[in-house]
Amino acid sequence: MLEVEHLRVQYGAFTAVDDCSFTVPDGQWLMIVGPNGAGKSTVLRAVEQGVAYTGTIRFSGADLRQKDAAARARAIGVLSQNHFVGYAFSVEEVVRLGRYAHRSGLFSSHRAEDEAAVEEALERTGLTPLRHQSVLALSGGELQRTFLAQLFAQNPRYLLLDEPTNHLDLVYQKQIFALISDWLKTPGRAVVSVVHDLSLAKAYGTQALLLHHGHTVAHGETETVMHPENLNAVYGMDVAGWMRTMLGQWDDPACRAQ
């Protein structure tokens, strides 16, 4: 279980996250939602120990501050929304990097279990045919799948995903979320995602954390947290009404005929 208690993150005089508390039990997919500037990504950065904070973050009862980087990587994997690659590594080489958290040293030899984990990750993400392709030649969706495969090879218990389908078209959005949903079926795992698309949050999330100006508005089951009353207050608009209006465009007879 991931437990966050009284999390506070400040950048100088600016408080990005203020007194945020939540838990993520095994088997859950927590969606962190809210408008721009709500503090969503900052919460993830604190959990991954990438930003200074006050409060307590525990994983399986242990303070994450007390774990070294390798131990944290074996417990929690992180997928960012952007990947800037300036090297001609192959897909397989990038995926293989996920196994370093399980090796005894930088120059230790590959083990059979490392090879099996890499093969499974490539197969799970459909990247086996592209394993020798340079990552510089991949599309955005293929590159995101490559780094997701790296996480699968890393084999953490929890995933932290910061806008995992940002800038991806609909086909790749569907692929990425389907892959993560399938990964989550193994017992002992959980996912925490920052998402802007509220439809994806409702479709895949079992829990939600709604933030506004760094404060927690609601936390709990997705349907309860993403109640129109909560969303309208945070976004300053009729969110459900807007969603229905957009969906209604597909009820046009011409669209149905296609």
Solvent accessible surface area in square Angstrom, and as a share of the most:
residue,aa,sasa,rsa
1,M,85,0.38
2,L,1,0.00
3,E,37,0.17
4,V,1,0.01
5,E,65,0.29
6,H,120,0.54
7,L,0,0.00
8,R,87,0.32
9,V,0,0.00
10,Q,87,0.39
11,Y,98,0.37
12,G,72,0.70
13,A,107,0.83
14,F,128,0.53
15,T,38,0.22
16,A,9,0.07
17,V,0,0.00
18,D,33,0.17
19,D,85,0.44
20,C,0,0.00
21,S,46,0.30
22,F,7,0.03
23,T,54,0.31
24,V,0,0.00
25,P,40,0.25
26,D,61,0.31
27,G,38,0.36
28,Q,52,0.23
29,W,3,0.01
30,L,0,0.00
31,M,0,0.00
32,I,0,0.00
33,V,0,0.00
34,G,0,0.00
35,P,28,0.18
36,N,128,0.66
37,G,65,0.62
38,A,1,0.01
39,G,10,0.09
40,K,10,0.04
41,S,29,0.19
42,T,10,0.06
43,V,0,0.00
44,L,3,0.02
45,R,98,0.36
46,A,0,0.00
47,V,1,0.01
48,E,61,0.28
49,Q,42,0.19
50,G,56,0.54
51,V,28,0.16
52,A,87,0.68
53,Y,20,0.08
54,T,84,0.49
55,G,27,0.26
56,T,40,0.23
57,I,0,0.00
58,R,62,0.23
59,F,6,0.03
60,S,65,0.42
61,G,54,0.52
62,A,42,0.33
63,D,40,0.21
64,L,1,0.00
65,R,107,0.39
66,Q,146,0.65
67,K,55,0.23
68,D,92,0.48
69,A,69,0.53
70,A,42,0.33
71,A,23,0.18
72,R,61,0.22
73,A,28,0.22
74,R,107,0.39
75,A,11,0.09
76,I,12,0.06
77,G,1,0.01
78,V,57,0.33
79,L,2,0.01
80,S,49,0.31
81,Q,55,0.24
82,N,70,0.36
83,H,41,0.18
84,F,187,0.78
85,V,33,0.19
86,G,78,0.75
87,Y,78,0.30
88,A,73,0.57
89,F,84,0.35
90,S,17,0.11
91,V,0,0.00
92,E,27,0.12
93,E,88,0.39
94,V,0,0.00
95,V,0,0.00
96,R,43,0.16
97,L,70,0.35
98,G,6,0.05
99,R,11,0.04
100,Y,90,0.34
101,A,13,0.10
102,H,44,0.20
103,R,36,0.13
104,S,117,0.75
105,G,34,0.33
106,L,123,0.61
107,F,186,0.77
108,S,30,0.19
109,S,89,0.58
110,H,90,0.40
111,R,95,0.35
112,A,88,0.68
113,E,99,0.44
114,D,0,0.00
115,E,63,0.28
116,A,61,0.47
117,A,18,0.14
118,V,0,0.00
119,E,73,0.33
120,E,103,0.46
121,A,2,0.01
122,L,0,0.00
123,E,123,0.55
124,R,64,0.23
125,T,5,0.03
126,G,44,0.42
127,L,0,0.00
128,T,46,0.27
129,P,119,0.75
130,L,48,0.24
131,R,42,0.15
132,H,147,0.66
133,Q,72,0.32
134,S,36,0.23
135,V,3,0.02
136,L,100,0.50
137,A,65,0.50
138,L,25,0.12
139,S,48,0.31
140,G,48,0.46
141,G,2,0.02
142,E,38,0.17
143,L,26,0.13
144,Q,9,0.04
145,R,29,0.11
146,T,0,0.00
147,F,27,0.11
148,L,0,0.00
149,A,0,0.00
150,Q,33,0.15
151,L,6,0.03
152,F,16,0.07
153,A,0,0.00
154,Q,21,0.09
155,N,73,0.38
156,P,2,0.01
157,R,87,0.32
158,Y,0,0.00
159,L,0,0.00
160,L,0,0.00
161,L,0,0.00
162,D,21,0.11
163,E,18,0.08
164,P,1,0.01
165,T,12,0.07
166,N,40,0.21
167,H,155,0.69
168,L,23,0.11
169,D,84,0.43
170,L,144,0.72
171,V,97,0.56
172,Y,44,0.17
173,Q,40,0.18
174,K,149,0.63
175,Q,65,0.29
176,I,0,0.00
177,F,1,0.00
178,A,49,0.38
179,L,27,0.13
180,I,0,0.00
181,S,38,0.24
182,D,64,0.33
183,W,2,0.01
184,L,25,0.12
185,K,152,0.64
186,T,59,0.34
187,P,125,0.78
188,G,25,0.24
189,R,33,0.12
190,A,0,0.00
191,V,0,0.00
192,V,1,0.01
193,S,0,0.00
194,V,1,0.01
195,V,4,0.02
196,H,92,0.41
197,D,62,0.32
198,L,12,0.06
199,S,61,0.39
200,L,30,0.15
201,A,0,0.00
202,K,89,0.38
203,A,77,0.60
204,Y,63,0.24
205,G,11,0.11
206,T,64,0.37
207,Q,29,0.13
208,A,0,0.00
209,L,0,0.00
210,L,0,0.00
211,L,0,0.00
212,H,53,0.24
213,H,131,0.58
214,G,0,0.00
215,H,93,0.42
216,T,49,0.29
217,V,63,0.36
218,A,21,0.16
219,H,67,0.30
220,G,21,0.20
221,E,121,0.54
222,T,7,0.04
223,E,114,0.51
224,T,92,0.54
225,V,2,0.01
226,M,7,0.03
227,H,94,0.42
228,P,58,0.37
229,E,132,0.59
230,N,38,0.19
231,L,10,0.05
232,N,49,0.25
233,A,80,0.62
234,V,10,0.06
235,Y,63,0.24
236,G,69,0.66
237,M,89,0.40
238,D,86,0.45
239,V,8,0.05
240,A,23,0.18
241,G,21,0.20
242,W,129,0.45
243,M,69,0.31
244,R,164,0.60
245,T,84,0.49
246,M,78,0.35
247,L,124,0.61
248,G,33,0.32
249,Q,102,0.45
250,W,174,0.61
251,D,89,0.46
252,D,66,0.34
253,P,90,0.57
254,A,62,0.48
255,C,47,0.28
256,R,157,0.57
257,A,92,0.71
258,Q,188,0.84
